């Protein structure tokens, strides 16, 4: 139980340290946080900055904003007009997300409790992500508290996973024009959430805890309509756009900086056992409704047109489209892409060289 000016609330995850956004302060006193001396449960993790370069952080709270909304702790920070969320990749992403959350709550006070529970009461991205996934994936027989303990243990013990989480957040923000902010992606994009749940399931799979891994896979499939086998290997900087109907097989490999749209299957070709699923190179763009089948390779920087059925290797930096998929430009002289398609998200360039008519 924490008190603010005679009022109190219970933090849903009971963190040992509250975000500076919840601190009770005098209007004339600036808040100062030095992450160099912060503990693990503080606003900054000790690994967020190298020891030699850990900066001091000072947050000035305008006195006008402290009293503007009365005693509501969520509104003791700057208003939407006073907060400038700078899109700087070098700044700590979690700090940026809390700033974005503050702006959202100022604009939509009706979401105060939701944002407090999901973002603002948490001391770290790991805790917030574990809590959000636990709530989403829980059921009557699988309580969120049990899932939270499992998820947060994995996330806090694996920096590689958390680096991938951050890269995924940045990827969605940069590539999806529908994404308003990082916190918008974190709270509302099921492709992002399904991918992060898979990262935890894959870690458990590698540890031999396959029953737990498959349980998470099943819940993700039921809740998000995304079915990624926990044995599949998924890189960093992944965008699963819309994601509904995505199926990824056990021995599939997805490289870094890959963008995949909805209703995509990375599957096998029958009852063959062993290594039987596609290998997707870095920077690949896979259009909606595509089926890529068998132990084949899609080269780095390739583009797969929507609705294609791919059953043979795809050379790097080329475009294939159709059923069965064919190379744009022909097998002997395929058109080579000069930009990374997963970054441009361009689904139509060079297609005119394949189709000689317009609908």
N, C-alpha and C positions, 0 to 999 in steps of 0.2 A: 504494500500500500504506500503510495507516494502522495504528499500533500502539496498543494499549490495555493497560496493565499487563502487558506481556510477550506479549500476544496480538495477532493482526493479522487484518484482513479486507480484501478488495478491494471498493470501492464499485462497483456495477454500472454506474453512469453516470459514475463518477469525477468528482464535483463538486469544484471548487476549495476550497469551504468546506463543512464538515459541519454538520448541524443541531446545536444545543446539546444535543440528546438523546444525541449520540454523543461529547461532549467528555469527555476524561479529566481528572478533577478530584480534588482532595483533599477529603475528607469535610467539612472545615470551611470550604471556600472556596465562596462563592456564585458562580454564573455570571452575568455581566453582559454584555448586548448592547445597544449603542446603535445603532439603525437609521439614525440621522442620519449616521453615519460608515461605514455598511455599503456594500459594493460590490454590483454587480448579482448576483453569485453567492452573496451572503449569504442568511441566513434571511429577511430582509425585502428587498423591492425598494425602490428609491429613490422609486418612484411610489406606494408603498402608503400613505404619509402625506404631506400637504402639508408643505413644508419648514418652514413657520413653526410647525407643530403636531406635528412628529415627536417622539414620546415616548421616554424611556429605558425599557428593559425589563430587569427583573431576575428571574432564575429561581432560587429557592432549592431546592437539591437535598438532601432529607433524608438524613443519613448512614446511617440504618437501611436505606433503600431501595437505597443504593449497594452494600451488601454482601449484601443479602438473597438475591440470585440469583447470587452468585459473580461470574465475570468476563464473563458475557454482557452485551455492551454495550447490548443492547436493554432491559435491565432496570435500568439505572443511573438511570432517571427515577423519578418518584413512582409508587406503586402505584395500583390502581384506586380504593382507598378514599381515597387522598390527593389524587387529581386531581379537580378539579371543573370540568367542561366547561360553561361558562356560555354559554347561547344568546343572545348579544348581537350583533345584526346589524352594529353599529359596529366590533366587533373584527375584526382581520384574519382572513379565512376560512382562509387557509393555516395560520396558527398554531393555529386551532381544530381543523383536520383533524389536525395532528400530535398534539395533545393527545388527540383521539379515538382515533388509532392507538395511542398509548401505552396507553390504557385497554384497547383490544382485545387487544393483545399480552400484557398482564398477565393478562387473563382467559383467553386461549387461546395459551399459549406455543408450541404447535405451528405457529402462523402467523407466528412471528418472522421467518423468512427472507423470506417472502412480503411482509410489511409493510415490512421493511427495504428490499427491492428496489423495492417499488412506491411507498412514501411516505417513510419515515424517512431514507433516504440522499439525498434530493433537497433542493436548496436553494430550490426555488420550485415553485409550482403548475404553471407552464408546463412545467418539466422533467419533473415527475411525470406530467402528463397526456400529454405527447409520448411518454414511455417506455411508459406503460400502453397507449395506443392502438397504438404500434408493435409491442408484443408480441402484442396481440390480432389485429392485421391482417396480421402477417407470414406468409410461407409459405416453402417450400423455395427458390423462385426469387426471393423478395422478402424479403431479410433485414431483421430488425428495426432494425439499425444504420442502414441506408439510410433506412428510414421515419422513424426518430427524428430524423435530421438534417433531413429535410424538414419534419416536423411542428413541431419546436422552433423552427425558423427562422421559420415563419409565426406561431406563438403568441407568440414573444418580440417580434415586430415590430408586432403589432397589439393595442393596448390595448382597442379596441372588442370584439374577440373575447373577450378575457379577462374583460372586464366581463360579457359575456353568459354566459360559462362560470360565473362566480360566481352570477349571477342564476338560472341554471338549477339549480345545486346547492341554492340556498335554496328555489327553487320546489318541487323534489322533496321536500325535507325538510319543508316546510310543508304540502304538499297530499296527500302519499301516506302514509297511516297505516302502511304496511308498511315505511317507511324508518326505520331505526334511528338513523342519524347521517349527516352529510355524507360522511364517509369511506366509509361503507357504500354510499351512492349512487355515489360515485366509482369504487369497485372493482367493484361488482356489478350495477349497473343498466344494461342494454344500451341502453335508450332514451336515457339521458343520454349514454352513450359514442357512440352513433350520431349524436346531434345535434351533438356536438363535432367528430366526424370530418367531418360535413357542413360545419361552419363553415370548416374548413381547405380542404375541396374547393371550396367556394363562392368563397373568396378566390383560389384558384388559377384557377378558372374566369374570374373577373373580370380576372385578370392575363393572360388568353389562354393559360394553360397547361392546355388542355382535356384533353390526353391524361392528365396526372397526375390531374386532377380526376375524370375518369371511372374511372380505375384505383382511386382511393380509394372512389368510389361502388360499384364492383363488389365490392371486398373487404368493405365494410360490409354489402352485401346478402347476401353469402355467409356472413359470420360472425355477424351480428346479425339477419338476416332483416328488415332495414329498408332500403327502397329510396327514397332521396331524391335526386332529380336535382340535380347540383351547381349548376345554374342557378337553382334555387328559392331564394326569399328567406325567411329564417326570422328572426323577431324574438328578443327576449330574455325570460327568465323562462319558458321552455318546459318543460312536463311531457309526456313521451311515456311514458305509463303502460303497462308491459309491452311495447308497441311492436311485437311480432311481427306481421308482415304489413302494416305501414304502407307505403303507396306515395304519393309526392308527385311530381307532374309538374314539368316544366322551368319553366313560367311561373307556377307557383303562388306565392302570397305568404301567409305566416303572420305575423300581427301579434305584439305583445308579450303576455306573460302568458296564453298559450293552453294549454289542457290537451287532449290527444288520447289516446284509448285505442287498443287494438290493432285490427288488421284494418280500418283506415280507409284509404280511397282518396280522394285529391284529384287527380282525373284529367280527361281530355278526353272528348269525346263522339264521337270518330271520327278521321278523317284530316285534320281541319282543322289548318293550320299557323298559326304566329304565336302571339299571346296567347290561350291556349286553356284555361287552368286556373283553379281557384277562387282567390278573394282572401278570406282569413279575417281578420276584424277583431280588435282587441284584446279580451282577456278572454273569448273564445269557449270553450265546452266542447263537444267532439265525442265522442259515445258510440261504443262498440265496434261494429265491423261496418258503419260508415256509409260510404256512397259519396256524395261531392259532386262533381258532374260539370259541366264546362264553365266558361267564363269568366263566372262569377257571383260575387256578393258575399254574404258572410255578415256581417251587421252586428255592430258592437261589442256585447259582452255577450250574444250570442245563445247558445241551447243547442240542440244537435242530438241527438235521442233515438237510442238504440242501434238499429242495423239500418235506419236511414232511408236513403232514396235522394233526394237533394236535387238538383234540376235548375233551380230558379229562385232568384232573390235572396231572402235572409232578412232581414227588418227587424231593426234593433238591439233588443236586450233582449227578444227573443221566443223562444218554444220551437216547434220543428217536430219532427214525429215521423211515421213511417210510410213506406210505399212505394206511390205517391210521397208525399213528405213534405208534411204539411199543418200550418198554423198552429194551435196550441192556442188555443182561443177563437174561431177563425174569422178569415177574411180581413178582415172589417170591424171586428171588435173583438178583436184578439189580446190574450191575457194578457201584460202587461208584467212583466218580472222586476225586482225591486227590489235584487237583489244580483248581484255578478259571478259567474257560474256556474263559471268556471274556477277561482275561489278556493274556493267552497263545495263543488265536486265533487258537487253534488246532482243525481242523474239522474232523480229520480222526482217532484219537486214539480210540481203543476199537471197532471200526467198524468191524474189522475182526471177532469179537466174534458174530456179528449179521449176517454177510454174510459169507457163507461157500464156496464161489467161488471167483475167480478173473476174471475180464473182460479182 
